[in-house]
Structure formats: structure tokens, C-alpha cells
Amino acid sequence: MIRFIALIAVAALASCGVDGAPIKPTVSAGINVGSGGVKTGVNLGASKGPLSVNWNLL
């Protein structure tokens, strides 16, 4: 069963970008200092055409 899952994972990884250029991720990080203290933030995202997905971490 593990070999089958590994084979599927390798096939999925190999097929990335077959239908065009792969989706390039975006990453931004920041540090804000204010009267409330120091705050950090990380934003991860990806976009292709009109579709955009972003995750705010921390």
C-alpha cells in the first residue's frame, strides 16, 4: 500500500506543469512596531489568471 501511495505521489509531482507553466507561490513577511508592541506577519499565496489564494500566518 505504501508503494502504491509513493507511486501516485511521484506521478503527481512529475505531472506538475504539464498543462502549462507551474503556479508560482508568493511569500511576504513583515515586522510592525507600534504602541501595542512588536507584531510579525507572514503571507503565503498563489495566483493563476483571475484566481488568487492567500493565507495569513501568525
CHARMM-style PDB file with segment names, atoms N, HN, CA, C and O in Angstrom:
ATOM      1  N   MET     1       0.818  -1.186   0.000  1.00  0.00      PROA
ATOM      2  CA  MET     1       0.000   0.000   0.000  1.00  0.00      PROA
ATOM      3  C   MET     1       0.868   1.259   0.000  1.00  0.00      PROA
ATOM      4  O   MET     1       0.562   2.224  -0.701  1.00  0.00      PROA
ATOM      5  N   ILE     2       1.944   1.254   0.778  1.00  0.00      PROA
ATOM      6  HN  ILE     2       2.193   0.470   1.347  1.00  0.00      PROA
ATOM      7  CA  ILE     2       2.831   2.414   0.825  1.00  0.00      PROA
ATOM      8  C   ILE     2       3.501   2.628  -0.526  1.00  0.00      PROA
ATOM      9  O   ILE     2       3.705   3.769  -0.941  1.00  0.00      PROA
ATOM     10  N   ARG     3       3.844   1.551  -1.211  1.00  0.00      PROA
ATOM     11  HN  ARG     3       3.678   0.624  -0.874  1.00  0.00      PROA
ATOM     12  CA  ARG     3       4.464   1.691  -2.539  1.00  0.00      PROA
ATOM     13  C   ARG     3       3.492   2.304  -3.531  1.00  0.00      PROA
ATOM     14  O   ARG     3       3.887   3.107  -4.377  1.00  0.00      PROA
ATOM     15  N   PHE     4       2.212   1.927  -3.432  1.00  0.00      PROA
ATOM     16  HN  PHE     4       1.891   1.275  -2.745  1.00  0.00      PROA
ATOM     17  CA  PHE     4       1.203   2.495  -4.319  1.00  0.00      PROA
ATOM     18  C   PHE     4       1.050   3.991  -4.066  1.00  0.00      PROA
ATOM     19  O   PHE     4       0.993   4.772  -5.016  1.00  0.00      PROA
ATOM     20  N   ILE     5       0.984   4.399  -2.808  1.00  0.00      PROA
ATOM     21  HN  ILE     5       1.030   3.765  -2.037  1.00  0.00      PROA
ATOM     22  CA  ILE     5       0.866   5.821  -2.465  1.00  0.00      PROA
ATOM     23  C   ILE     5       2.100   6.584  -2.925  1.00  0.00      PROA
ATOM     24  O   ILE     5       1.985   7.699  -3.433  1.00  0.00      PROA
ATOM     25  N   ALA     6       3.279   5.996  -2.751  1.00  0.00      PROA
ATOM     26  HN  ALA     6       3.373   5.090  -2.338  1.00  0.00      PROA
ATOM     27  CA  ALA     6       4.516   6.637  -3.203  1.00  0.00      PROA
ATOM     28  C   ALA     6       4.511   6.793  -4.722  1.00  0.00      PROA
ATOM     29  O   ALA     6       4.956   7.819  -5.236  1.00  0.00      PROA
ATOM     30  N   LEU     7       4.014   5.790  -5.446  1.00  0.00      PROA
ATOM     31  HN  LEU     7       3.653   4.956  -5.029  1.00  0.00      PROA
ATOM     32  CA  LEU     7       3.947   5.859  -6.905  1.00  0.00      PROA
ATOM     33  C   LEU     7       2.998   6.972  -7.349  1.00  0.00      PROA
ATOM     34  O   LEU     7       3.305   7.715  -8.281  1.00  0.00      PROA
ATOM     35  N   ILE     8       1.858   7.088  -6.689  1.00  0.00      PROA
ATOM     36  HN  ILE     8       1.609   6.484  -5.931  1.00  0.00      PROA
ATOM     37  CA  ILE     8       0.908   8.152  -7.016  1.00  0.00      PROA
ATOM     38  C   ILE     8       1.524   9.520  -6.727  1.00  0.00      PROA
ATOM     39  O   ILE     8       1.358  10.449  -7.518  1.00  0.00      PROA
ATOM     40  N   ALA     9       2.229   9.655  -5.608  1.00  0.00      PROA
ATOM     41  HN  ALA     9       2.364   8.900  -4.965  1.00  0.00      PROA
ATOM     42  CA  ALA     9       2.857  10.924  -5.256  1.00  0.00      PROA
ATOM     43  C   ALA     9       3.919  11.315  -6.275  1.00  0.00      PROA
ATOM     44  O   ALA     9       4.004  12.480  -6.662  1.00  0.00      PROA
ATOM     45  N   VAL    10       4.730  10.356  -6.711  1.00  0.00      PROA
ATOM     46  HN  VAL    10       4.661   9.409  -6.396  1.00  0.00      PROA
ATOM     47  CA  VAL    10       5.760  10.639  -7.709  1.00  0.00      PROA
ATOM     48  C   VAL    10       5.122  11.013  -9.041  1.00  0.00      PROA
ATOM     49  O   VAL    10       5.598  11.925  -9.718  1.00  0.00      PROA
ATOM     50  N   ALA    11       4.059  10.327  -9.423  1.00  0.00      PROA
ATOM     51  HN  ALA    11       3.672   9.587  -8.873  1.00  0.00      PROA
ATOM     52  CA  ALA    11       3.376  10.646 -10.681  1.00  0.00      PROA
ATOM     53  C   ALA    11       2.757  12.040 -10.627  1.00  0.00      PROA
ATOM     54  O   ALA    11       2.815  12.782 -11.608  1.00  0.00      PROA
ATOM     55  N   ALA    12       2.167  12.399  -9.494  1.00  0.00      PROA
ATOM     56  HN  ALA    12       2.120  11.797  -8.697  1.00  0.00      PROA
ATOM     57  CA  ALA    12       1.578  13.731  -9.358  1.00  0.00      PROA
ATOM     58  C   ALA    12       2.650  14.807  -9.416  1.00  0.00      PROA
ATOM     59  O   ALA    12       2.455  15.848 -10.044  1.00  0.00      PROA
ATOM     60  N   LEU    13       3.777  14.564  -8.764  1.00  0.00      PROA
ATOM     61  HN  LEU    13       3.936  13.719  -8.254  1.00  0.00      PROA
ATOM     62  CA  LEU    13       4.875  15.526  -8.787  1.00  0.00      PROA
ATOM     63  C   LEU    13       5.454  15.670 -10.189  1.00  0.00      PROA
ATOM     64  O   LEU    13       5.796  16.775 -10.612  1.00  0.00      PROA
ATOM     65  N   ALA    14       5.565  14.563 -10.907  1.00  0.00      PROA
ATOM     66  HN  ALA    14       5.287  13.665 -10.564  1.00  0.00      PROA
ATOM     67  CA  ALA    14       6.113  14.598 -12.264  1.00  0.00      PROA
ATOM     68  C   ALA    14       5.184  15.324 -13.227  1.00  0.00      PROA
ATOM     69  O   ALA    14       5.645  15.910 -14.207  1.00  0.00      PROA
ATOM     70  N   SER    15       3.882  15.292 -12.961  1.00  0.00      PROA
ATOM     71  HN  SER    15       3.507  14.816 -12.165  1.00  0.00      PROA
ATOM     72  CA  SER    15       2.930  15.925 -13.874  1.00  0.00      PROA
ATOM     73  C   SER    15       2.744  17.407 -13.609  1.00  0.00      PROA
ATOM     74  O   SER    15       2.013  18.064 -14.351  1.00  0.00      PROA
ATOM     75  N   CYS    16       3.365  17.954 -12.596  1.00  0.00      PROA
ATOM     76  HN  CYS    16       3.959  17.421 -11.994  1.00  0.00      PROA
ATOM     77  CA  CYS    16       3.250  19.390 -12.321  1.00  0.00      PROA
ATOM     78  C   CYS    16       3.809  20.182 -13.493  1.00  0.00      PROA
ATOM     79  O   CYS    16       4.944  19.963 -13.917  1.00  0.00      PROA
ATOM     80  N   GLY    17       3.027  21.081 -14.000  1.00  0.00      PROA
ATOM     81  HN  GLY    17       2.105  21.259 -13.656  1.00  0.00      PROA
ATOM     82  CA  GLY    17       3.478  21.913 -15.106  1.00  0.00      PROA
ATOM     83  C   GLY    17       3.237  21.313 -16.473  1.00  0.00      PROA
ATOM     84  O   GLY    17       3.636  21.908 -17.474  1.00  0.00      PROA
ATOM     85  N   VAL    18       2.596  20.150 -16.555  1.00  0.00      PROA
ATOM     86  HN  VAL    18       2.272  19.666 -15.742  1.00  0.00      PROA
ATOM     87  CA  VAL    18       2.349  19.528 -17.846  1.00  0.00      PROA
ATOM     88  C   VAL    18       1.394  20.365 -18.682  1.00  0.00      PROA
ATOM     89  O   VAL    18       1.557  20.451 -19.899  1.00  0.00      PROA
ATOM     90  N   ASP    19       0.411  20.979 -18.058  1.00  0.00      PROA
ATOM     91  HN  ASP    19       0.279  20.910 -17.069  1.00  0.00      PROA
ATOM     92  CA  ASP    19      -0.582  21.762 -18.785  1.00  0.00      PROA
ATOM     93  C   ASP    19      -0.186  23.229 -18.950  1.00  0.00      PROA
ATOM     94  O   ASP    19      -1.019  24.051 -19.333  1.00  0.00      PROA
ATOM     95  N   GLY    20       1.036  23.560 -18.676  1.00  0.00      PROA
ATOM     96  HN  GLY    20       1.713  22.892 -18.365  1.00  0.00      PROA
ATOM     97  CA  GLY    20       1.499  24.938 -18.806  1.00  0.00      PROA
ATOM     98  C   GLY    20       2.511  25.230 -17.718  1.00  0.00      PROA
ATOM     99  O   GLY    20       2.998  24.328 -17.037  1.00  0.00      PROA
ATOM    100  N   ALA    21       2.809  26.475 -17.572  1.00  0.00      PROA
ATOM    101  HN  ALA    21       2.413  27.208 -18.125  1.00  0.00      PROA
ATOM    102  CA  ALA    21       3.771  26.873 -16.548  1.00  0.00      PROA
ATOM    103  C   ALA    21       3.196  26.597 -15.165  1.00  0.00      PROA
ATOM    104  O   ALA    21       2.003  26.796 -14.935  1.00  0.00      PROA
ATOM    105  N   PRO    22       4.029  26.145 -14.254  1.00  0.00      PROA
ATOM    106  CA  PRO    22       3.528  25.879 -12.904  1.00  0.00      PROA
ATOM    107  C   PRO    22       3.145  27.172 -12.180  1.00  0.00      PROA
ATOM    108  O   PRO    22       3.619  28.257 -12.517  1.00  0.00      PROA
ATOM    109  N   ILE    23       2.291  27.029 -11.200  1.00  0.00      PROA
ATOM    110  HN  ILE    23       1.906  26.148 -10.926  1.00  0.00      PROA
ATOM    111  CA  ILE    23       1.871  28.180 -10.405  1.00  0.00      PROA
ATOM    112  C   ILE    23       3.018  28.567  -9.480  1.00  0.00      PROA
ATOM    113  O   ILE    23       3.545  27.732  -8.745  1.00  0.00      PROA
ATOM    114  N   LYS    24       3.391  29.823  -9.522  1.00  0.00      PROA
ATOM    115  HN  LYS    24       2.963  30.501 -10.119  1.00  0.00      PROA
ATOM    116  CA  LYS    24       4.487  30.292  -8.679  1.00  0.00      PROA
ATOM    117  C   LYS    24       3.917  30.870  -7.389  1.00  0.00      PROA
ATOM    118  O   LYS    24       3.037  31.731  -7.428  1.00  0.00      PROA
ATOM    119  N   PRO    25       4.406  30.409  -6.266  1.00  0.00      PROA
ATOM    120  CA  PRO    25       3.908  30.932  -4.997  1.00  0.00      PROA
ATOM    121  C   PRO    25       4.510  32.301  -4.686  1.00  0.00      PROA
ATOM    122  O   PRO    25       5.565  32.670  -5.201  1.00  0.00      PROA
ATOM    123  N   THR    26       3.810  33.040  -3.831  1.00  0.00      PROA
ATOM    124  HN  THR    26       2.952  32.741  -3.413  1.00  0.00      PROA
ATOM    125  CA  THR    26       4.313  34.323  -3.347  1.00  0.00      PROA
ATOM    126  C   THR    26       4.417  34.264  -1.827  1.00  0.00      PROA
ATOM    127  O   THR    26       3.589  33.647  -1.157  1.00  0.00      PROA
ATOM    128  N   VAL    27       5.424  34.899  -1.311  1.00  0.00      PROA
ATOM    129  HN  VAL    27       6.096  35.400  -1.856  1.00  0.00      PROA
ATOM    130  CA  VAL    27       5.648  34.929   0.133  1.00  0.00      PROA
ATOM    131  C   VAL    27       6.026  36.351   0.526  1.00  0.00      PROA
ATOM    132  O   VAL    27       6.847  36.990  -0.133  1.00  0.00      PROA
ATOM    133  N   SER    28       5.425  36.838   1.599  1.00  0.00      PROA
ATOM    134  HN  SER    28       4.759  36.319   2.135  1.00  0.00      PROA
ATOM    135  CA  SER    28       5.844  38.128   2.134  1.00  0.00      PROA
ATOM    136  C   SER    28       5.846  38.030   3.654  1.00  0.00      PROA
ATOM    137  O   SER    28       5.032  37.326   4.250  1.00  0.00      PROA
ATOM    138  N   ALA    29       6.768  38.744   4.257  1.00  0.00      PROA
ATOM    139  HN  ALA    29       7.430  39.316   3.772  1.00  0.00      PROA
ATOM    140  CA  ALA    29       6.887  38.745   5.718  1.00  0.00      PROA
ATOM    141  C   ALA    29       7.106  40.178   6.167  1.00  0.00      PROA
ATOM    142  O   ALA    29       7.678  40.994   5.444  1.00  0.00      PROA
ATOM    143  N   GLY    30       6.641  40.467   7.375  1.00  0.00      PROA
ATOM    144  HN  GLY    30       6.177  39.804   7.962  1.00  0.00      PROA
ATOM    145  CA  GLY    30       6.801  41.817   7.872  1.00  0.00      PROA
ATOM    146  C   GLY    30       6.854  41.861   9.388  1.00  0.00      PROA
ATOM    147  O   GLY    30       6.385  40.955  10.077  1.00  0.00      PROA
ATOM    148  N   ILE    31       7.435  42.934   9.882  1.00  0.00      PROA
ATOM    149  HN  ILE    31       7.816  43.670   9.322  1.00  0.00      PROA
ATOM    150  CA  ILE    31       7.508  43.196  11.312  1.00  0.00      PROA
ATOM    151  C   ILE    31       6.988  44.606  11.537  1.00  0.00      PROA
ATOM    152  O   ILE    31       7.469  45.562  10.929  1.00  0.00      PROA
ATOM    153  N   ASN    32       6.006  44.726  12.410  1.00  0.00      PROA
ATOM    154  HN  ASN    32       5.614  43.949  12.904  1.00  0.00      PROA
ATOM    155  CA  ASN    32       5.439  46.033  12.734  1.00  0.00      PROA
ATOM    156  C   ASN    32       5.727  46.360  14.191  1.00  0.00      PROA
ATOM    157  O   ASN    32       5.530  45.530  15.078  1.00  0.00      PROA
ATOM    158  N   VAL    33       6.195  47.575  14.424  1.00  0.00      PROA
ATOM    159  HN  VAL    33       6.355  48.250  13.703  1.00  0.00      PROA
ATOM    160  CA  VAL    33       6.465  48.039  15.780  1.00  0.00      PROA
ATOM    161  C   VAL    33       5.562  49.235  16.043  1.00  0.00      PROA
ATOM    162  O   VAL    33       5.573  50.216  15.299  1.00  0.00      PROA
ATOM    163  N   GLY    34       4.783  49.138  17.109  1.00  0.00      PROA
ATOM    164  HN  GLY    34       4.774  48.342  17.713  1.00  0.00      PROA
ATOM    165  CA  GLY    34       3.873  50.222  17.447  1.00  0.00      PROA
ATOM    166  C   GLY    34       3.674  50.312  18.941  1.00  0.00      PROA
ATOM    167  O   GLY    34       4.403  49.696  19.718  1.00  0.00      PROA
ATOM    168  N   SER    35       2.681  51.083  19.334  1.00  0.00      PROA
ATOM    169  HN  SER    35       2.089  51.583  18.703  1.00  0.00      PROA
ATOM    170  CA  SER    35       2.424  51.263  20.759  1.00  0.00      PROA
ATOM    171  C   SER    35       1.933  49.974  21.414  1.00  0.00      PROA
ATOM    172  O   SER    35       2.040  49.823  22.631  1.00  0.00      PROA
ATOM    173  N   GLY    36       1.399  49.048  20.626  1.00  0.00      PROA
ATOM    174  HN  GLY    36       1.313  49.170  19.637  1.00  0.00      PROA
ATOM    175  CA  GLY    36       0.937  47.764  21.146  1.00  0.00      PROA
ATOM    176  C   GLY    36       2.031  46.728  21.231  1.00  0.00      PROA
ATOM    177  O   GLY    36       1.778  45.619  21.702  1.00  0.00      PROA
ATOM    178  N   GLY    37       3.238  47.040  20.794  1.00  0.00      PROA
ATOM    179  HN  GLY    37       3.443  47.941  20.411  1.00  0.00      PROA
ATOM    180  CA  GLY    37       4.351  46.100  20.831  1.00  0.00      PROA
ATOM    181  C   GLY    37       4.814  45.727  19.433  1.00  0.00      PROA
ATOM    182  O   GLY    37       4.520  46.417  18.457  1.00  0.00      PROA
ATOM    183  N   VAL    38       5.531  44.643  19.358  1.00  0.00      PROA
ATOM    184  HN  VAL    38       5.771  44.082  20.151  1.00  0.00      PROA
ATOM    185  CA  VAL    38       6.077  44.159  18.098  1.00  0.00      PROA
ATOM    186  C   VAL    38       5.184  43.034  17.581  1.00  0.00      PROA
ATOM    187  O   VAL    38       4.858  42.102  18.316  1.00  0.00      PROA
ATOM    188  N   LYS    39       4.796  43.127  16.320  1.00  0.00      PROA
ATOM    189  HN  LYS    39       5.061  43.884  15.722  1.00  0.00      PROA
ATOM    190  CA  LYS    39       3.955  42.103  15.705  1.00  0.00      PROA
ATOM    191  C   LYS    39       4.618  41.623  14.419  1.00  0.00      PROA
ATOM    192  O   LYS    39       5.156  42.417  13.647  1.00  0.00      PROA
ATOM    193  N   THR    40       4.571  40.321  14.204  1.00  0.00      PROA
ATOM    194  HN  THR    40       4.134  39.675  14.831  1.00  0.00      PROA
ATOM    195  CA  THR    40       5.125  39.748  12.982  1.00  0.00      PROA
ATOM    196  C   THR    40       3.991  39.197  12.142  1.00  0.00      PROA
ATOM    197  O   THR    40       2.913  38.899  12.655  1.00  0.00      PROA
ATOM    198  N   GLY    41       4.234  39.067  10.869  1.00  0.00      PROA
ATOM    199  HN  GLY    41       5.110  39.309  10.452  1.00  0.00      PROA
ATOM    200  CA  GLY    41       3.229  38.524   9.965  1.00  0.00      PROA
ATOM    201  C   GLY    41       3.869  37.849   8.772  1.00  0.00      PROA
ATOM    202  O   GLY    41       4.912  38.280   8.281  1.00  0.00      PROA
ATOM    203  N   VAL    42       3.236  36.789   8.313  1.00  0.00      PROA
ATOM    204  HN  VAL    42       2.388  36.439   8.712  1.00  0.00      PROA
ATOM    205  CA  VAL    42       3.687  36.065   7.127  1.00  0.00      PROA
ATOM    206  C   VAL    42       2.472  35.833   6.242  1.00  0.00      PROA
ATOM    207  O   VAL    42       1.411  35.449   6.734  1.00  0.00      PROA
ATOM    208  N   ASN    43       2.615  36.060   4.949  1.00  0.00      PROA
ATOM    209  HN  ASN    43       3.476  36.372   4.549  1.00  0.00      PROA
ATOM    210  CA  ASN    43       1.543  35.863   3.995  1.00  0.00      PROA
ATOM    211  C   ASN    43       2.042  34.936   2.899  1.00  0.00      PROA
ATOM    212  O   ASN    43       3.041  35.227   2.242  1.00  0.00      PROA
ATOM    213  N   LEU    44       1.344  33.812   2.700  1.00  0.00      PROA
ATOM    214  HN  LEU    44       0.532  33.575   3.234  1.00  0.00      PROA
ATOM    215  CA  LEU    44       1.661  32.873   1.630  1.00  0.00      PROA
ATOM    216  C   LEU    44       0.530  32.904   0.626  1.00  0.00      PROA
ATOM    217  O   LEU    44      -0.639  32.993   1.003  1.00  0.00      PROA
ATOM    218  N   GLY    45       0.865  32.832  -0.640  1.00  0.00      PROA
ATOM    219  HN  GLY    45       1.815  32.760  -0.947  1.00  0.00      PROA
ATOM    220  CA  GLY    45      -0.187  32.877  -1.649  1.00  0.00      PROA
ATOM    221  C   GLY    45       0.242  32.288  -2.966  1.00  0.00      PROA
ATOM    222  O   GLY    45       1.414  31.988  -3.191  1.00  0.00      PROA
ATOM    223  N   ALA    46      -0.744  32.131  -3.838  1.00  0.00      PROA
ATOM    224  HN  ALA    46      -1.696  32.375  -3.656  1.00  0.00      PROA
ATOM    225  CA  ALA    46      -0.505  31.664  -5.196  1.00  0.00      PROA
ATOM    226  C   ALA    46      -1.600  32.241  -6.076  1.00  0.00      PROA
ATOM    227  O   ALA    46      -2.731  32.432  -5.628  1.00  0.00      PROA
ATOM    228  N   SER    47      -1.265  32.515  -7.321  1.00  0.00      PROA
ATOM    229  HN  SER    47      -0.346  32.360  -7.685  1.00  0.00      PROA
ATOM    230  CA  SER    47      -2.276  33.025  -8.236  1.00  0.00      PROA
ATOM    231  C   SER    47      -2.013  32.511  -9.635  1.00  0.00      PROA
ATOM    232  O   SER    47      -0.869  32.318 -10.048  1.00  0.00      PROA
ATOM    233  N   LYS    48      -3.101  32.295 -10.353  1.00  0.00      PROA
ATOM    234  HN  LYS    48      -4.030  32.451 -10.018  1.00  0.00      PROA
ATOM    235  CA  LYS    48      -3.027  31.897 -11.758  1.00  0.00      PROA
ATOM    236  C   LYS    48      -4.260  32.460 -12.432  1.00  0.00      PROA
ATOM    237  O   LYS    48      -5.385  32.071 -12.118  1.00  0.00      PROA
ATOM    238  N   GLY    49      -4.045  33.371 -13.355  1.00  0.00      PROA
ATOM    239  HN  GLY    49      -3.131  33.687 -13.610  1.00  0.00      PROA
ATOM    240  CA  GLY    49      -5.166  34.025 -14.013  1.00  0.00      PROA
ATOM    241  C   GLY    49      -5.948  34.862 -13.016  1.00  0.00      PROA
ATOM    242  O   GLY    49      -5.357  35.577 -12.207  1.00  0.00      PROA
ATOM    243  N   PRO    50      -7.282  34.778 -13.067  1.00  0.00      PROA
ATOM    244  CA  PRO    50      -8.090  35.582 -12.147  1.00  0.00      PROA
ATOM    245  C   PRO    50      -8.214  34.980 -10.740  1.00  0.00      PROA
ATOM    246  O   PRO    50      -8.758  35.624  -9.843  1.00  0.00      PROA
ATOM    247  N   LEU    51      -7.720  33.763 -10.540  1.00  0.00      PROA
ATOM    248  HN  LEU    51      -7.279  33.240 -11.269  1.00  0.00      PROA
ATOM    249  CA  LEU    51      -7.849  33.094  -9.254  1.00  0.00      PROA
ATOM    250  C   LEU    51      -6.623  33.375  -8.385  1.00  0.00      PROA
ATOM    251  O   LEU    51      -5.487  33.215  -8.831  1.00  0.00      PROA
ATOM    252  N   SER    52      -6.862  33.792  -7.146  1.00  0.00      PROA
ATOM    253  HN  SER    52      -7.785  33.921  -6.783  1.00  0.00      PROA
ATOM    254  CA  SER    52      -5.789  34.073  -6.207  1.00  0.00      PROA
ATOM    255  C   SER    52      -6.153  33.505  -4.842  1.00  0.00      PROA
ATOM    256  O   SER    52      -7.276  33.683  -4.372  1.00  0.00      PROA
ATOM    257  N   VAL    53      -5.211  32.824  -4.209  1.00  0.00      PROA
ATOM    258  HN  VAL    53      -4.298  32.679  -4.591  1.00  0.00      PROA
ATOM    259  CA  VAL    53      -5.419  32.234  -2.892  1.00  0.00      PROA
ATOM    260  C   VAL    53      -4.308  32.721  -1.975  1.00  0.00      PROA
ATOM    261  O   VAL    53      -3.131  32.628  -2.323  1.00  0.00      PROA
ATOM    262  N   ASN    54      -4.672  33.242  -0.801  1.00  0.00      PROA
ATOM    263  HN  ASN    54      -5.628  33.317  -0.518  1.00  0.00      PROA
ATOM    264  CA  ASN    54      -3.696  33.751   0.156  1.00  0.00      PROA
ATOM    265  C   ASN    54      -3.984  33.221   1.547  1.00  0.00      PROA
ATOM    266  O   ASN    54      -5.142  33.048   1.926  1.00  0.00      PROA
ATOM    267  N   TRP    55      -2.935  32.967   2.303  1.00  0.00      PROA
ATOM    268  HN  TRP    55      -1.994  33.108   1.995  1.00  0.00      PROA
ATOM    269  CA  TRP    55      -3.042  32.534   3.692  1.00  0.00      PROA
ATOM    270  C   TRP    55      -2.215  33.495   4.538  1.00  0.00      PROA
ATOM    271  O   TRP    55      -1.045  33.741   4.247  1.00  0.00      PROA
ATOM    272  N   ASN    56      -2.823  34.028   5.571  1.00  0.00      PROA
ATOM    273  HN  ASN    56      -3.774  33.828   5.807  1.00  0.00      PROA
ATOM    274  CA  ASN    56      -2.115  34.880   6.526  1.00  0.00      PROA
ATOM    275  C   ASN    56      -1.744  34.039   7.726  1.00  0.00      PROA
ATOM    276  O   ASN    56      -2.617  33.478   8.388  1.00  0.00      PROA
ATOM    277  N   LEU    57      -0.469  33.947   8.010  1.00  0.00      PROA
ATOM    278  HN  LEU    57       0.240  34.402   7.473  1.00  0.00      PROA
ATOM    279  CA  LEU    57       0.020  33.163   9.131  1.00  0.00      PROA
ATOM    280  C   LEU    57       0.602  34.092  10.169  1.00  0.00      PROA
ATOM    281  O   LEU    57       1.172  35.124   9.816  1.00  0.00      PROA
ATOM    282  N   LEU    58       0.478  33.765  11.406  1.00  0.00      PROA
ATOM    283  HN  LEU    58       0.015  32.926  11.693  1.00  0.00      PROA
ATOM    284  CA  LEU    58       0.993  34.500  12.553  1.00  0.00      PROA
ATOM    285  C   LEU    58       0.283  35.804  12.712  1.00  0.00      PROA
ATOM    286  OT1 LEU    58       0.585  36.564  13.632  1.00  0.00      PROA
TER     287      LEU     58
END
